[in-house]
């Protein structure tokens, strides 16, 4: 193929003719792994619930699930920029699968303790700390600029599908076949993910200078890649603040259904289904649309819209459950407009050889902000009531979105993306000179 006609990746490198097949192979394996991992996670939660009945044990499981990833992700980003990203993802998927296999065998032999199950939870969290930065940093090397948001939306779509279907799969297999069956299924999903990675050719983008530096120096370079652009700093700070505000919603939504509207299990399940369905529909729509060039307004609209809808939910009367359910579905549609565009802006704005560290910082920031947000939000909801909490949290999120759009440096993130696209020869991603 004539290199002058070769399509360019979002990182400005020539793509193979069958780049779409490469992406399809990778995500075919990753989708199976995501579903089986979610199913295993729900099975473990259900097992802990049945065997201990302790809220403290469930809280400890949540900490084991989030804290290691939040603490280790910056170092996972360093490894992603210094080493072969494909090898990192293979090792992470295979490592998690082997732990699941070991626990499945232990369950067949005899009972396992709570600490043994937490080994799986921690291993999955550690694996994601290395896998996620490597995967997200590889995407700009795999797809053209105009399809980058679509791929990020595809990841969100797969996560939505897994979140909707996996709890039923995990709990059904746990109750009918036993926990060991779910663990073996998780191992099978990991093998499919590894197979997809091994069959795909993933370009490398190592930072040569980083290999000769100490780890702390690598971390400083990664932070400089963000701090050199004021707009990126504001965007990431907004992400952290938004994560803290939104993190308690998963806990407070059932309380709103039960305490404020007097609903039962059916109503709570309906709200969760509408939320998951809204996220799924919106992610698919964003994947088809592609988002256009101006992504900052999409992010702002997501924050302001979700905040305003949440605020309205808190103002509903006690007989307004139907309106609450509808607004929940609409709010999920709007919320889905945030993550894909945010990741796309980061991937557009940071050099490929430093992107792993930036993704590591971002994952760590959100991973640590979420538990803190849950704790603070729980205290606030307890102090002022569930419905007033919705009003306060919604107003705070809407204000955050509006304030984020004011700095010119944030709006300029879209302008720099336009200039990069024009320099590559327009929307078709064709480079004039190889």
QUIRA-V824369 format. One record per run of one state. SS is the DSSP state (A for helix, B for strand, O for the rest). FROM is the first residue (numbers start at 1). TO is the last residue. If there is no record, write none. Layout:
SS|FROM|TO / SS|FROM|TO
This chain:
O|1|2 / A|3|5 / O|6|6 / B|7|8 / O|9|13 / B|14|14 / O|15|18 / A|19|52 / O|53|54 / A|55|82 / O|83|84 / A|85|109 / O|110|113 / A|114|142 / O|143|144 / A|145|176 / O|177|178 / A|179|199 / O|200|207 / A|208|211 / O|212|214 / A|215|227 / O|228|229 / A|230|247 / O|248|248 / A|249|260 / O|261|264 / A|265|289 / O|290|295 / A|296|315 / O|316|320 / A|321|349 / O|350|351 / A|352|384 / O|385|385 / A|386|406 / O|407|407 / A|408|423 / O|424|429 / B|430|430 / O|431|434
